[in-house]
Amino acid sequence: MNLERVVRPAGPFSLAHSTRHASDATRYLRDGRLTTAIRVGERIEVGSARQTVDGRVVMRAETEEGLERLRFIVPVDADHTDFLRRFANDPLIGEATLRFQGLRQLRLPTVAQTLLRAFCGQLIDSRRARELEVGIVRAISPRVEGTTLRAPPTCATFAQLAPARLRQLGLHAGRAAALVRICRSVDLERLHGLPTAKAVAFIERQRGLGPWSAGVVCLEGLGRYEHGLVGDLSLIKLMSRLSGRWVEGHETAELLAPYGEWAGLASLYLATAFKHGLIALPAERPVRFPRPAYA
């Protein structure tokens, strides 16, 4: 890593809050420093980011293009000050906007990797889903020279595979077939050039995908906040506690509706607030466990 840039993030930003559970096959977090593989065209670089005590972020990469890609992956420019102001007194996420105000969604190096994450994430066990994703990337992507990192997979990576190979690695047959078919038919990086509504419509038209998968791709692949994680299990659990009955995945759209163009980021803050007990909930719990809603 030959180039270094010290960046003052736009608005409140905490690398520590934004990189929890960030490690996967293409990146790792160690002693507060995120190290990640970066795709610059057909070339692979290694970049890193760490935050100083005064809030600035020290970013390193091999080229100027790599630094620009790193600024996307580590969202230092994604100012969410308006979100924090608008929802500071919100009954659900207000407390989280104060305690975790620097929280943003870390992005993945390629949209194709995000689509793999969406398919793997349809498992109800989030830990197993992450293990499955990591195992697949390690099996199909080459090691980045001089590191333990794997190259971020692209559409071409998946297009050259037989669905049976992904099935061998643990991905459900239908999801494996859908992933390969999509990656053979379109360059997913082109979604960056579409308005969010059109990108969401494209994803939701694909067999085996739905609003939750569209939310994952928008948040982690495209860096968009407009589309929320409808059907996310954390949101199902939260809404079920609030309503006193188990809700269906599609009903969580009502939970996200008040946040408008910030629904994607609100999904993250709702899950964080719920996890940390920052939302006042009824004492009684619904007794029926919901069906998996990811799609």
C-alpha positions as CSV (number, residue, x, y, z in Angstrom):
1,M,0.0,0.0,0.0
2,N,1.9,3.0,-1.3
3,L,-0.6,5.8,-1.0
4,E,-2.1,7.3,2.1
5,R,-5.0,9.8,2.5
6,V,-6.3,11.2,5.7
7,V,-10.0,11.9,5.4
8,R,-12.3,13.9,7.6
9,P,-15.7,12.0,7.3
10,A,-18.7,13.9,6.2
11,G,-20.9,13.9,9.3
12,P,-20.6,11.6,12.4
13,F,-18.8,8.4,11.5
14,S,-17.4,5.6,13.7
15,L,-15.3,2.9,12.0
16,A,-15.6,0.8,15.2
17,H,-19.4,0.8,15.1
18,S,-19.5,0.3,11.3
19,T,-17.1,-2.7,11.2
20,R,-18.6,-5.0,13.8
21,H,-18.8,-8.5,12.3
22,A,-17.1,-7.1,9.2
23,S,-14.5,-9.8,8.7
24,D,-15.2,-12.2,5.8
25,A,-13.1,-13.9,3.1
26,T,-12.2,-10.6,1.4
27,R,-11.5,-8.4,4.5
28,Y,-10.6,-8.6,8.1
29,L,-10.5,-6.3,11.1
30,R,-7.5,-6.3,13.4
31,D,-6.6,-3.9,16.2
32,G,-9.1,-1.3,14.9
33,R,-7.8,-1.5,11.3
34,L,-9.9,-2.8,8.4
35,T,-7.9,-4.4,5.7
36,T,-9.8,-5.3,2.5
37,A,-9.2,-6.6,-1.0
38,I,-10.3,-4.0,-3.6
39,R,-11.2,-4.5,-7.3
40,V,-10.0,-1.8,-9.6
41,G,-11.1,-3.0,-13.0
42,E,-9.5,-6.4,-13.5
43,R,-6.8,-5.6,-10.9
44,I,-6.8,-6.5,-7.2
45,E,-5.4,-4.2,-4.6
46,V,-5.2,-4.3,-0.9
47,G,-6.5,-1.3,1.1
48,S,-6.8,-0.4,4.7
49,A,-8.6,2.1,7.0
50,R,-8.2,3.1,10.6
51,Q,-9.7,5.9,12.6
52,T,-7.7,8.3,14.7
53,V,-8.8,9.7,18.1
54,D,-9.8,13.0,16.5
55,G,-12.2,11.2,14.1
56,R,-10.2,11.3,10.9
57,V,-9.8,8.2,8.9
58,V,-6.4,7.1,7.5
59,M,-6.9,5.3,4.3
60,R,-4.2,3.4,2.4
61,A,-4.2,1.8,-1.0
62,E,-1.8,1.1,-3.9
63,T,-3.3,3.6,-6.4
64,E,-5.5,6.7,-6.6
65,E,-8.2,4.5,-8.1
66,G,-7.9,2.1,-5.2
67,L,-8.3,4.9,-2.7
68,E,-11.5,6.0,-4.4
69,R,-12.9,2.5,-4.3
70,L,-11.9,2.3,-0.6
71,R,-13.9,5.5,0.1
72,F,-16.9,3.7,-1.3
73,I,-16.3,0.5,0.8
74,V,-15.7,2.5,4.0
75,P,-18.5,5.1,3.6
76,V,-16.7,8.2,4.8
77,D,-18.6,10.4,2.4
78,A,-22.1,9.0,3.1
79,D,-23.2,11.8,5.4
80,H,-26.3,10.8,7.4
81,T,-26.6,13.9,9.6
82,D,-30.1,14.6,8.3
83,F,-31.2,11.1,9.3
84,L,-29.8,11.7,12.8
85,R,-31.6,15.0,13.2
86,R,-34.9,13.9,11.8
87,F,-35.2,10.8,14.0
88,A,-33.5,11.9,17.2
89,N,-36.8,11.8,19.0
90,D,-38.2,8.7,17.2
91,P,-39.7,6.3,19.8
92,L,-37.9,3.3,18.2
93,I,-34.5,4.5,17.0
94,G,-34.1,7.8,18.8
95,E,-31.9,6.4,21.5
96,A,-29.8,4.5,19.0
97,T,-29.2,7.6,17.0
98,L,-27.6,9.1,20.1
99,R,-25.6,6.1,21.3
100,F,-24.5,4.8,17.8
101,Q,-24.7,8.0,15.8
102,G,-21.5,7.1,13.9
103,L,-23.0,3.8,12.6
104,R,-23.1,3.4,8.8
105,Q,-23.3,0.4,6.5
106,L,-20.0,-0.9,5.3
107,R,-20.1,-1.8,1.6
108,L,-18.7,-4.9,-0.2
109,P,-16.2,-4.6,-3.1
110,T,-18.5,-6.0,-5.8
111,V,-22.3,-6.3,-6.3
112,A,-21.9,-9.9,-7.2
113,Q,-20.4,-10.7,-3.7
114,T,-23.4,-8.8,-2.2
115,L,-25.8,-11.0,-4.2
116,L,-24.1,-14.1,-2.9
117,R,-24.5,-12.7,0.6
118,A,-28.2,-12.2,-0.1
119,F,-28.7,-15.8,-1.2
120,C,-26.7,-17.2,1.7
121,G,-28.5,-14.9,4.2
122,Q,-31.8,-16.5,3.4
123,L,-30.8,-19.1,6.0
124,I,-32.5,-18.5,9.3
125,D,-29.2,-19.0,11.2
126,S,-27.1,-15.8,10.5
127,R,-23.9,-17.4,11.7
128,R,-24.3,-20.4,9.4
129,A,-25.2,-18.0,6.6
130,R,-21.9,-16.0,7.1
131,E,-19.9,-19.3,7.3
132,L,-21.4,-20.5,4.1
133,E,-20.6,-17.2,2.3
134,V,-17.0,-17.2,3.5
135,G,-16.5,-20.9,2.6
136,I,-17.8,-20.3,-1.0
137,V,-15.6,-17.3,-1.6
138,R,-12.6,-19.1,-0.3
139,A,-13.3,-22.0,-2.5
140,I,-13.9,-20.2,-5.8
141,S,-11.7,-17.0,-5.5
142,P,-7.9,-16.9,-5.7
143,R,-5.8,-15.7,-2.8
144,V,-4.5,-12.2,-3.0
145,E,-0.7,-12.4,-3.2
146,G,1.0,-11.9,0.1
147,T,-2.2,-12.0,2.2
148,T,-4.8,-14.3,3.5
149,L,-7.5,-12.4,1.7
150,R,-9.5,-13.7,-1.3
151,A,-10.2,-11.7,-4.4
152,P,-13.8,-10.3,-4.3
153,P,-15.9,-12.4,-6.7
154,T,-17.5,-10.9,-9.8
155,C,-20.2,-11.9,-12.1
156,A,-17.6,-13.6,-14.2
157,T,-16.5,-15.6,-11.2
158,F,-20.0,-17.1,-10.7
159,A,-20.8,-17.3,-14.4
160,Q,-18.1,-19.8,-15.1
161,L,-19.3,-22.1,-12.3
162,A,-21.8,-25.0,-12.7
163,P,-24.6,-24.6,-10.2
164,A,-23.6,-28.1,-8.9
165,R,-20.3,-26.7,-7.7
166,L,-22.1,-24.1,-5.5
167,R,-24.4,-26.9,-4.3
168,Q,-21.3,-28.9,-3.4
169,L,-20.2,-26.0,-1.3
170,G,-23.5,-25.9,0.6
171,L,-25.7,-23.5,-1.3
172,H,-29.3,-24.6,-1.9
173,A,-29.7,-26.0,-5.4
174,G,-32.3,-23.4,-6.4
175,R,-30.3,-20.5,-5.1
176,A,-27.2,-21.8,-6.8
177,A,-28.9,-22.0,-10.1
178,A,-30.4,-18.5,-9.7
179,L,-27.1,-17.0,-8.8
180,V,-25.3,-18.5,-11.8
181,R,-28.1,-17.6,-14.1
182,I,-28.2,-14.0,-13.1
183,C,-24.5,-13.6,-13.3
184,R,-24.4,-15.1,-16.8
185,S,-27.1,-12.8,-18.0
186,V,-26.1,-9.4,-16.7
187,D,-23.2,-7.4,-15.3
188,L,-24.4,-6.5,-11.8
189,E,-22.0,-3.6,-11.6
190,R,-24.3,-1.8,-14.0
191,L,-26.9,-1.5,-11.2
192,H,-24.8,1.4,-9.9
193,G,-26.0,3.4,-12.9
194,L,-29.7,2.7,-12.3
195,P,-32.1,4.7,-10.0
196,T,-32.7,2.8,-6.8
197,A,-36.3,2.0,-7.7
198,K,-35.2,0.4,-11.0
199,A,-32.4,-1.6,-9.3
200,V,-34.9,-2.9,-6.7
201,A,-37.4,-3.8,-9.4
202,F,-34.7,-5.8,-11.3
203,I,-33.6,-7.7,-8.2
204,E,-37.2,-8.5,-7.1
205,R,-38.0,-9.9,-10.6
206,Q,-35.3,-12.6,-10.2
207,R,-36.4,-16.0,-9.0
208,G,-35.6,-16.6,-5.4
209,L,-35.1,-13.0,-4.5
210,G,-37.4,-10.4,-2.9
211,P,-37.5,-7.2,-0.9
212,W,-35.0,-8.4,1.7
213,S,-32.4,-9.4,-0.9
214,A,-33.0,-6.1,-2.7
215,G,-32.3,-4.3,0.6
216,V,-29.0,-6.2,1.0
217,V,-27.9,-5.4,-2.5
218,C,-28.9,-1.7,-2.1
219,L,-27.2,-1.2,1.3
220,E,-24.0,-3.3,0.9
221,G,-23.6,-3.4,-2.9
222,L,-24.8,0.0,-4.2
223,G,-24.5,2.2,-1.1
224,R,-28.2,3.2,-1.2
225,Y,-30.4,4.0,1.8
226,E,-33.8,4.2,0.2
227,H,-34.8,0.6,0.3
228,G,-35.1,-1.2,3.7
229,L,-34.5,-4.8,4.8
230,V,-38.2,-5.8,4.5
231,G,-38.6,-9.3,5.9
232,D,-35.4,-9.2,8.0
233,L,-35.6,-11.6,10.9
234,S,-34.6,-9.0,13.5
235,L,-37.3,-6.7,12.2
236,I,-39.9,-9.5,12.3
237,K,-39.0,-10.2,15.9
238,L,-39.1,-6.5,16.8
239,M,-42.4,-5.9,15.1
240,S,-43.9,-9.0,16.6
241,R,-42.9,-7.9,20.1
242,L,-44.4,-4.5,19.5
243,S,-47.7,-5.9,18.1
244,G,-48.1,-8.9,20.4
245,R,-48.3,-11.4,17.6
246,W,-45.9,-12.9,15.1
247,V,-46.0,-10.9,11.9
248,E,-45.2,-12.0,8.4
249,G,-42.1,-10.7,6.7
250,H,-43.9,-8.4,4.3
251,E,-45.6,-6.6,7.2
252,T,-42.2,-5.1,8.3
253,A,-42.6,-2.7,5.4
254,E,-45.0,-0.9,7.7
255,L,-42.3,-0.6,10.3
256,L,-39.9,1.0,7.8
257,A,-42.4,3.2,6.1
258,P,-42.0,6.2,8.5
259,Y,-38.3,6.5,7.6
260,G,-39.0,7.2,3.9
261,E,-35.8,7.6,1.9
262,W,-33.7,6.5,5.0
263,A,-35.5,3.1,5.3
264,G,-32.3,1.2,4.6
265,L,-30.2,2.9,7.2
266,A,-33.2,2.8,9.6
267,S,-33.2,-1.0,9.2
268,L,-29.7,-1.0,10.6
269,Y,-30.6,1.3,13.5
270,L,-33.7,-0.6,14.3
271,A,-31.8,-3.9,14.5
272,T,-29.1,-2.3,16.6
273,A,-31.6,-0.7,19.0
274,F,-33.5,-4.0,19.4
275,K,-30.3,-5.9,20.0
276,H,-29.1,-3.5,22.7
277,G,-32.5,-3.2,24.5
278,L,-33.0,0.5,23.5
279,I,-36.7,0.1,22.6
280,A,-39.5,-0.1,25.2
281,L,-41.2,-3.4,24.5
282,P,-44.4,-5.0,26.0
283,A,-43.6,-7.6,28.7
284,E,-45.6,-10.3,27.0
285,R,-44.0,-12.2,24.1
286,P,-45.7,-13.9,21.1
287,V,-45.6,-17.6,21.4
288,R,-45.3,-18.7,17.7
289,F,-42.0,-18.6,16.0
290,P,-42.3,-17.0,12.5
291,R,-41.6,-18.7,9.2
292,P,-38.3,-17.6,7.6
293,A,-39.0,-14.5,5.5
294,Y,-35.7,-13.9,3.8
295,A,-35.9,-13.5,0.0
